[in-house]
């Protein structure tokens, strides 16, 4: 066997000791071992979150104004219907009271 055949892990041979040690150290430390990379990832996530919040607030403001326009005549309609209901109740009661006289 040649030297290249013994160091090739794809042929069933063990990985070089340096590579195995690095892999063990990486597993032990975790994915955010590099503090600069961690801070960069947090900054990117915060920027993405800020952009998403701003986009959602814009969508909400647009939908809120469109929804407010949908109820423009609702207040007047409720007042008119309440008055009609009161008139109907008064008329019905006056008819019942007239039956007892």
C-alpha positions in Angstrom: 0.0 0.0 0.0 1.1 3.5 -0.7 1.1 6.4 1.8 -1.9 8.1 0.0 -4.0 4.9 0.3 -3.5 4.7 4.0 -4.5 8.3 4.8 -7.7 8.3 2.6 -10.7 8.0 5.0 -13.0 7.0 2.2 -11.2 3.7 1.8 -12.1 2.7 5.4 -8.9 4.0 7.0 -9.0 6.2 10.1 -8.9 10.0 9.8 -5.6 11.7 10.6 -5.3 12.4 14.4 -5.4 16.2 13.9 -8.7 16.1 12.1 -10.3 13.9 14.7 -9.1 16.1 17.5 -10.5 19.2 15.8 -13.9 17.4 15.3 -14.0 16.5 19.0 -13.1 20.0 20.0 -15.8 21.5 17.7 -18.5 19.2 19.2 -17.4 20.0 22.7 -17.4 23.8 22.2 -20.5 24.1 20.1 -21.5 25.9 16.9 -20.9 29.4 18.3 -17.4 28.9 19.5 -16.1 31.8 17.4 -17.3 34.9 19.2 -16.9 37.2 16.2 -19.0 34.8 14.1 -21.6 34.6 16.9 -21.8 38.4 17.2 -22.1 38.7 13.4 -24.9 36.1 13.3 -26.8 37.9 16.0 -26.5 41.2 14.2 -27.8 39.7 11.0 -30.7 38.1 12.9 -31.5 41.3 14.6 -31.4 43.2 11.3 -33.7 40.6 9.7 -36.1 40.8 12.6 -36.2 44.6 12.5 -36.9 44.5 8.8 -39.7 42.0 9.3 -41.2 44.0 12.1 -41.2 47.2 10.0 -42.8 45.3 7.1 -45.5 43.9 9.3 -46.2 47.3 10.8 -46.7 48.8 7.4 -49.1 46.1 6.4 -51.0 46.5 9.6 -51.3 50.3 9.2 -52.6 49.8 5.6 -55.2 47.2 6.7 -56.3 49.2 9.7 -57.1 52.3 7.6 -58.9 50.1 5.0 -60.9 48.5 7.8 -61.8 51.9 9.3 -63.2 53.0 6.0 -65.4 49.9 5.9 -67.4 51.0 9.0 -68.0 54.6 7.9 -71.8 54.5 7.9 -72.2 51.9 10.7 -72.7 54.4 13.4 -75.5 56.2 11.6 -77.1 52.9 10.6 -77.2 51.7 14.2 -78.7 54.9 15.4 -81.5 54.8 12.7 -82.2 51.1 13.5 -82.3 51.8 17.2 -84.8 54.6 16.7 -87.0 52.4 14.4 -86.9 49.7 17.1 -88.0 52.2 19.8 -90.8 53.5 17.6 -92.0 49.9 16.9 -91.9 49.0 20.6 -93.9 52.2 21.5 -96.5 51.4 18.8 -96.8 47.8 19.9 -97.3 48.8 23.5 -99.8 51.5 22.7 -101.9 48.9 20.8 -101.8 46.4 23.8 -102.7 49.2 26.2 -105.6 50.2 23.9 -107.0 46.7 24.2 -107.3 47.0 28.0 -109.3 50.3 27.9 
